[in-house]
Amino acid sequence: MKDTTAPLHAPEAQTGQDEFAQAVLDGLRRNPKAIPSKFFYDAKGSHLFDKICDLEEYYPTRTELGILRSHAPDIATIAGSDATLVEFGSGAGVKVRLLLDALDTPRAYVPIDISRDHLLASSAQLDADYPALRILPVHADFATPFEVPRMASSNVVGFFPGSTIGNLTAEEAVSFLHVAAETLGKGAGMVIGVDLIKDRDVLRAAYDDREGVTAAFNLNLLARINRELGGTFNLDHFAHRTVFNEAHARIEMHIESTKAQSVTVAGLRLSFEKGERIHTENSHKYTVSGFSALAGRAGWSVRAVWTDEQDWFAVLYLERLDG
Ligand SMILES: C[S@@+](CC[C@H](N)C(=O)[O-])C[C@H]1O[C@@H](n2cnc3c(N)ncnc32)[C@H](O)[C@@H]1O
């Protein structure tokens, strides 16, 4: 039984203010300018992402939820009883409920996220809703190795939904899957959600909705720089842009300067040409066979694949090859 008197806490952040400042200054001095997408997720960014998940154009969330709803019993059968579930980039912690409800006596849930307040809030909600489950949040960058709190005699299953793996380049994805294999340990499995290549208009609309929520999410990065690094970005003079990059099979999000201007960040003056862009996110799209080959390069084999009726999204059950 868990100790209900102990407050939820997450181990110390590995991603502090210094890392954010360094990444922004390095990224804005590069040509072309680029800032890693993980910095979208301050409290405001996480809130905006949750709104994106409810948009009609944003098919990935409801499609993946449908697959998980249909196949949670299959996942539970493969995972076995007494599992510790470790989620990478756990966000609002909505999808995991489908697995927790289907698994046979899950022992612990370890949500890992870079967005600290959001992580603690969603962990507290899960803690209240699943009284028999140990909830052990970890505030960390999932791309770097870290210690997973583990329960004795529990098999470990990773969970990486949301096609968050698509935000990594192929090389970064292979490296992440290697690190995840180490983190989860010998014998581990992993349930992973992967967005599939489809009609370009459907893809573009998902990242450029009519209500402008994704635009607000993208531009919040500049607002975050203003708030946390003393930036002077005027958001009226920057615009949200998306493109599908055919060569890399990925949606790219950019922020475009709508006029020639200069901006100060952390005391450093930076100039922007009219039309110059900051590359803020990649969202790679895969085929099932292409992703399975990538997972194989990182030491994972594919135990099962489930897709929706339109083949828009896939959920794969991976197992460590040396398991
Ligand atoms: C695309 S959202 C997916 C959220 C949720 N898993 C879902 O499926 O709806 C990405 C999540 O991963 C987190 N995240 C992004 N990059 C991260 C990183 N490098 N380390 C840890 N968490 C990260 C974000 O804060 C966010 O909660």
The ligand as an SDF file (V2000), in Angstrom:
LIG
                    3D

 27 29  0  0  0  0  0  0  0  0999 V2000
    3.6880   15.9650  -28.0470 C   0  0  0  0  0  0  0  0  0  0  0  0
    3.4560   16.1240  -26.3150 S   0  0  0  0  0  0  0  0  0  0  0  0
    2.7260   14.5230  -25.9430 C   0  0  0  0  0  0  0  0  0  0  0  0
    2.0210   14.4960  -24.6220 C   0  0  0  0  0  0  0  0  0  0  0  0
    1.3130   13.1790  -24.2930 C   0  0  0  0  0  0  0  0  0  0  0  0
    2.2780   12.1030  -24.0980 N   0  0  0  0  0  0  0  0  0  0  0  0
    0.3350   12.7950  -25.3800 C   0  0  0  0  0  0  0  0  0  0  0  0
    0.5050   11.7480  -25.9660 O   0  0  0  0  0  0  0  0  0  0  0  0
   -0.6130   13.5410  -25.6110 O   0  0  0  0  0  0  0  0  0  0  0  0
    5.1200   15.9580  -25.7630 C   0  0  0  0  0  0  0  0  0  0  0  0
    5.2880   15.8500  -24.2460 C   0  0  0  0  0  0  0  0  0  0  0  0
    6.6460   15.5180  -23.9660 O   0  0  0  0  0  0  0  0  0  0  0  0
    7.2430   16.4790  -23.1130 C   0  0  0  0  0  0  0  0  0  0  0  0
    8.6270   16.6270  -23.6060 N   0  0  0  0  0  0  0  0  0  0  0  0
    9.0280   17.1460  -24.8080 C   0  0  0  0  0  0  0  0  0  0  0  0
   10.3700   17.0280  -24.9330 N   0  0  0  0  0  0  0  0  0  0  0  0
   10.8110   16.4430  -23.7820 C   0  0  0  0  0  0  0  0  0  0  0  0
   12.0950   16.0420  -23.3110 C   0  0  0  0  0  0  0  0  0  0  0  0
   13.2010   16.2310  -24.0620 N   0  0  0  0  0  0  0  0  0  0  0  0
   12.1810   15.4580  -22.1030 N   0  0  0  0  0  0  0  0  0  0  0  0
   11.0690   15.2540  -21.3260 C   0  0  0  0  0  0  0  0  0  0  0  0
    9.8270   15.6090  -21.7140 N   0  0  0  0  0  0  0  0  0  0  0  0
    9.6940   16.1900  -22.9290 C   0  0  0  0  0  0  0  0  0  0  0  0
    6.4010   17.7320  -23.2190 C   0  0  0  0  0  0  0  0  0  0  0  0
    6.4350   18.5120  -22.0470 O   0  0  0  0  0  0  0  0  0  0  0  0
    5.0090   17.1470  -23.5000 C   0  0  0  0  0  0  0  0  0  0  0  0
    4.3350   16.8540  -22.2940 O   0  0  0  0  0  0  0  0  0  0  0  0
  1  2  1  0
  2  3  1  0
  2 10  1  0
  3  4  1  0
  4  5  1  0
  5  6  1  0
  5  7  1  0
  7  8  2  0
  7  9  1  0
 10 11  1  0
 11 12  1  0
 11 26  1  0
 12 13  1  0
 13 14  1  0
 13 24  1  0
 14 15  1  0
 14 23  1  0
 15 16  2  0
 16 17  1  0
 17 18  1  0
 17 23  2  0
 18 19  1  0
 18 20  2  0
 20 21  1  0
 21 22  2  0
 22 23  1  0
 24 25  1  0
 24 26  1  0
 26 27  1  0
M  CHG  2   2   1   9  -1
M  END
$$$$
